[in-house]
Amino acid sequence: MPRLPRIKECDVIDCFYNTDNLCHAPAITVGSPCPKCDTYLSSSEHGKPADMGQVGACHEDDCRFNHELTCHAQEIVVGHHQRHADCFTYSSEEGKGELSGLA
């Protein structure tokens, strides 16, 4: 099984799992119909920092980093998009030949 990609940065500071712009969820799920963080939980309280967050599953099968619903980017960045959190590393399959680890 490949190593789970870490979440390098998350600027969604109103999420329960975010402390100091870092995600501390054990593993997030990136879902459809857009590359949103399905683990995002709006809260004024925050969990105690643990290990760095990782990507557990990705339902964006058209992303160039996705293989068998698993993210293969070296790391990802999560940020605000409209009223939810999105994976900003998501990149459509069109660029699959240019893999560099981060979009």
Residue pairs with C-beta under 8 A, 6 or more apart in sequence:
2 70
2 72
4 27
4 54
4 55
4 56
4 71
5 54
5 55
5 65
5 71
5 72
5 73
5 74
5 75
5 76
6 52
6 53
6 54
6 75
6 76
7 22
7 23
7 28
7 52
7 53
7 54
7 55
7 75
7 76
7 77
7 78
8 75
8 76
8 77
8 102
9 21
9 22
9 77
9 78
9 79
10 17
10 18
10 21
10 22
10 23
10 53
10 77
10 78
10 79
10 85
11 21
11 78
11 79
11 80
12 18
12 37
12 40
12 78
12 79
12 80
12 85
13 21
14 42
14 43
14 44
15 23
15 40
15 41
15 42
15 43
15 46
15 85
16 41
16 42
16 43
16 45
16 46
16 47
17 23
17 24
17 25
17 28
17 39
17 40
17 41
17 46
17 47
17 53
18 24
18 46
19 46
19 47
19 49
20 49
22 49
22 52
22 53
23 52
23 53
23 78
24 47
24 48
24 49
24 50
24 51
24 52
24 53
25 39
25 53
26 50
26 51
26 53
26 54
26 56
27 39
27 53
27 54
27 55
27 56
27 57
28 37
28 38
28 39
28 53
28 54
28 55
28 56
28 78
29 37
29 38
29 39
29 55
29 56
29 57
29 58
29 59
30 36
30 37
30 38
30 55
30 57
30 58
30 59
30 60
30 71
30 87
30 90
31 37
31 38
31 59
31 60
32 59
32 60
34 81
34 86
35 58
35 60
35 63
35 86
35 87
35 90
36 81
36 84
36 85
36 86
36 87
37 78
37 84
37 85
37 86
37 87
40 84
40 85
55 71
55 73
55 76
55 87
57 69
57 70
57 71
58 65
58 66
58 69
58 70
58 71
58 87
59 69
60 66
60 87
60 90
61 69
62 92
62 93
63 71
63 90
63 91
63 92
63 93
64 91
64 92
64 93
64 94
64 95
64 96
64 98
64 99
64 103
65 71
65 72
65 73
65 89
65 90
65 91
65 99
65 103
66 72
73 89
73 101
73 102
73 103
74 101
74 102
75 89
75 101
75 102
76 87
76 88
76 89
76 102
77 87
77 88
77 89
77 102
78 85
78 86
78 87
78 88
79 85
79 86
79 88
80 86
88 103
89 102
89 103
90 103
91 103
95 103
